[in-house]
Amino acid sequence: MAQPQGLLFSKEHEWASVDGDRATIGITDYAQNSLGDIVYVELPKVGSTISQFSNVGVIESVKAVSDLYTPLSGEVMEINGALENDPSAVNRDPYGEGWLFKLRLSGADEQSALLSAGEYEKIATE
């Protein structure tokens, strides 16, 4: 699957959609496909401050338990509460209804450490 343009990607298979000082975070289609059927998502707490590339949660599937990392630093403003009852939304639509959390960015210039869609596509297909 081609990665959506306009997003930034981490080598840990998370994506970020940045709009001003806000960002929406999720996992990539490659990540959800590798995990298989997702049965539980543990997300960071609203109001918590998280640092780029730090472990902020867990994603459990029928095949594995995987740590969740954040591609950017900031304050968690919102989590996708719908995933509590329907974690499979991450499998169905990882770039849409399966988003994980939203951040108010810390202001640090961290986006240059992330990958474009084309750069990410190369590592996801290796």
C-alpha positions in Angstrom: 0.0 0.0 0.0 1.3 3.4 -0.9 1.7 5.8 2.0 -0.5 8.9 2.1 1.4 12.0 1.0 1.8 14.9 3.4 2.4 12.7 6.5 5.7 12.2 8.3 6.9 8.7 9.3 9.2 7.2 11.9 11.4 4.2 11.4 9.3 2.5 14.2 6.3 2.6 11.8 4.3 5.5 13.3 3.0 8.4 11.3 2.3 12.1 12.2 0.0 14.5 10.5 1.2 18.0 11.5 -1.1 21.1 11.4 0.5 24.1 12.9 1.4 23.3 16.5 -0.8 20.2 16.6 -0.2 16.6 15.3 -2.3 13.5 15.0 -0.4 10.3 15.5 -1.0 6.7 14.4 0.7 3.5 13.2 1.3 2.8 9.6 -0.5 0.3 7.4 2.7 -1.7 7.3 2.7 -1.9 11.1 -1.0 -2.9 11.5 -0.6 -5.5 8.8 2.5 -6.9 10.5 0.7 -7.1 13.8 -2.4 -8.8 12.5 -5.8 -8.4 14.2 -5.4 -5.7 16.9 -7.3 -6.5 20.1 -6.1 -3.8 22.6 -4.5 -0.4 22.5 -2.9 1.3 25.5 -2.4 5.0 24.8 -0.7 7.8 26.8 -2.8 9.8 29.3 -4.3 13.1 28.2 -2.3 15.9 29.7 0.9 13.9 29.8 4.1 15.3 28.2 5.9 12.9 26.0 9.3 13.0 24.2 10.1 12.2 20.6 10.7 8.4 20.0 9.8 7.5 23.6 7.7 4.5 24.5 4.2 5.8 25.1 1.9 2.8 25.0 1.3 -0.8 23.8 -0.6 -2.3 20.9 -1.7 -6.0 21.4 -2.7 -8.2 18.6 -3.5 -11.9 18.3 0.1 -12.4 17.2 2.2 -10.1 19.3 2.5 -7.3 21.8 4.3 -4.3 20.4 5.5 -1.1 22.1 4.1 2.2 20.8 6.5 5.1 20.2 5.7 8.8 19.5 7.3 10.3 16.5 7.1 13.8 18.0 7.3 15.5 21.4 4.5 17.4 23.0 1.5 17.3 25.4 -1.2 14.7 24.7 -4.4 16.7 24.0 -6.7 13.9 23.0 -6.8 10.1 22.6 -9.0 8.1 20.3 -11.4 6.8 22.9 -13.3 4.8 20.3 -10.4 2.3 20.2 -11.3 1.1 23.7 -14.4 -0.6 22.3 -13.1 -1.1 18.7 -9.3 -1.5 18.5 -9.8 -3.1 15.1 -10.3 0.4 13.7 -6.5 0.6 13.5 -6.6 -2.4 11.1 -9.4 -1.1 9.0 -8.3 2.5 8.6 -4.8 3.2 10.2 -4.7 6.7 8.6 -8.3 7.7 9.4 -10.6 6.3 12.1 -7.7 4.3 13.5 -5.6 7.4 14.6 -4.2 7.0 18.1 -3.7 10.3 19.8 -3.2 14.1 19.2 -0.4 16.3 20.5 0.2 19.9 21.1 3.8 20.0 19.8 6.6 21.1 22.1 8.0 23.5 19.5 11.3 21.7 19.1 12.3 21.2 15.5 11.9 17.5 15.4 10.2 17.0 12.1 13.5 16.8 10.2 14.2 13.6 12.0 11.2 11.9 10.4 10.8 10.4 6.9 8.7 11.5 3.9 6.2 9.0 2.4 8.8 8.1 -0.2 11.6 7.6 2.3 9.3 5.5 4.5 8.1 3.4 1.6 11.7 2.3 1.0 12.3 1.0 4.6 8.8 -0.6 4.8 9.5 -2.7 1.8 13.0 -3.9 2.7 
